[in-house]
Amino acid sequence: MSRLTRYKLSVAPQMLSSDYDAWTTPRPLYETLNSIFGFKLDPCCERKTAKCTTFFTREDDGLVQDWASIGNTFVNPPYGRALPAWMIKCAGEAAKHVTVVALIPARTETAYWHNIVFPFATCVCFVRGRIKFGDSRSPEGGNVGAPFPSAIIIFGRCEPHQVLRLGQLGKVFDNRDLGRARRAA
């Protein structure tokens, strides 16, 4: 069996298609992030995959809802064409003094990374290894290997002790350090 065949067998066909864009965060990853940030809202989930007691489904349209009045927000947005709109919403809500943590593909070549993530994120954690997401058959996550690397994006407040704890998950870049370096130059 060739390496390519083994790779294709280890990745769900839906993951390589844009037909399905909602992938469930594995419970252990969410619990680690929740222990660091204390989430109050999950604005883009299905009812059966909600990670917080306050949540918005596709029908509620989290993009038009107010997040800041609810509290720290965990976002695992749909990974399709709407992803840039979710990143704009994350940055906008963070400007209202709430911390928003987003789990997204680490597609650093895309326009939304250059126009939204890099300029507005407080910190970026490039997750070590590939995440095993869930799908509609596994709402707890863990059964579908991602064919792409992932990143955890923090918009808003991120304390030094939180940055250190994020380091358990991967390599963390603190954008505040970059801003200080630019001002010093």
Order of alpha helices (4+ residues) and beta strands (2+ residues): alpha-alpha-beta-beta-beta-alpha-beta-beta-beta-beta-beta-alpha-beta-alpha
